[in-house]
Amino acid sequence: MKPTPSGWPRISSALYYDDPRAAIDWLCKALGFEVRLLVEGEGGAVEHSELVFGEGLIMVSGAKPSKVPQTRTPPQAGGNTQNLMIYVDDAVAHCERARAAGAAILHEPELHDYGPEYWSDRGYECRDPGGHHWWIFQRVTTGGKPV
């Protein structure tokens, strides 16, 4: 497999929001993303954006179902459209940060142990104001040994 273009991840995801500018602000404040690129259109509308979390990248914009039918927000689609997972250094502290920013905490931080030959993670699930679900995890052990 050839390397990706410089500065680009192997995979990324696009998320659509009714108010993409507010979503971008919230994702940065609550989950720790950073804006890498913001493309504004007519009237300051968010046409495209790229937010990074470590080496991961998501694109955020408003839905345009009349132009591109598959671009729908969770409310337009009748519910959650995808689950996203990020790894952090401290899932409990991250959960408190997200809660303080208004995230709906769907599952409190808990340990998920897959046995000594695999790994264990501590994580939680939240829903952002746009209706997207996020799983936030911290690796605790690998092969039965602390990380």
N, C-alpha and C positions, 0 to 999 in steps of 0.2 A: 504494500500500500504506500503510495506517495505521501510525503508530508503535506500537511495543510498549509495554506498561505500563512505567512508570518502574522502572528497575533490572532489567529482564528482557531477556535476549538474544533475538535472532530465532529461534534454534534451540538446543536443549540435548539431552543424551543421558542415559539412565538406565543405570547399571551395577549388577549384582547380585553379591553376594559371600556366601560361607558365613559369614564373620565381618566384617560391614560396619564395625564399630567399628575393628577392626585395619586394615581396608582404608583407612578415612578417615585414620587416623594415618599409614599408610604413604604414601598419596598426597600428604599434606602434607609429610612429611619428604623423600621421594625425588623427587617431581616438582614440588613448589612450590605446590600448591593451598592454598587457605585456606577454612576452614569459614565459610559464610555463615549456615546454618541447620541445626539438628539437632533433630529431633522424636523423642522417646523414647516408647516404648509400655510395655506391661506388662513388668516385670522389667528395665527399662532397655534393651529391644530397640530398635534403630534402625529406626523406621518410615519415616522419610524424612530425607534430608539434601540440602543444596545446597552444593557446593564450587565456588569460583570460581578461575579462572586468567585474570587480566586481565579481559577482557569476556566470556570463555567461562564456561559453567556446566555442571557435570555433577551428576546426582542419584545418590546411593549409598544402597542399602538391601539387606536380605536378600531372597533369592528367596522367593516365595510361590506356587509352581506349582499348589498345590491351590486357591488363590483366583483367581489370575491366571496362566493357563497360559504366557504368553510371558515370564514373569519367571524366567529360569534363569541360573545361574552357568555359566561355561565347562565345569567338570567335569560338571554336570548335563546340559548340552547336547551333551556329547561332544567339546568343543573350543572354540576361540576363538569368541566371539559377535559381536565387532565390532573394528575397528581405529580408533583415535582418533589425531588429529594435533594437536600444539600447536607454536606457534612460540616460540622463546626467543632471547635475545640472544647466547648462547654455547653452541652445541650440545656442544662438547667438554667444557667445564666441567660442563654439565648431566648429561652421560653419566657423568662421574666421581661426581657427587652421587648419581645413581640407582644406580650400581654399588655404592657404599659402603652404600647402604640395602638392598641385597639384590636389586636388579632383575636379571633374567636378560637380559643384553645379547645380542640375537639377531643384530644387525648393528652393527659398530663405526661410529663417525662417519666419513662419507665425503662427498665432493663429488658432487652430481648436477647436471650442467650441461646445460641444454636449449638452449643456443646464445645468441648475442649478441642476437637479437631477442626472446628470452624472459627467462629468469632462471636463476640457479644457487642451489642450497641446499646446506648442509652438514647432515647429519642422521644419526640412528641409530634403531634399533628395539629396544624392550625389551618384556619380558613382566612384568606385575606378579604378586605372589604369588597372586592370584585367577585368573590365566590370561588376563587381557585384554592385548591387544597395543597398544602405544603407539609412534607415530612422532613423534620430536622433531626439529624442523628450525629452522635459522637461515638467513634469506635473506642471500645473499652479494652477488649482483648482480641488477639489474633492467635489461633493455634493454642489456646489456653494460656497465653502469656500476655501480661499487661502491655498496652501500647505506650 
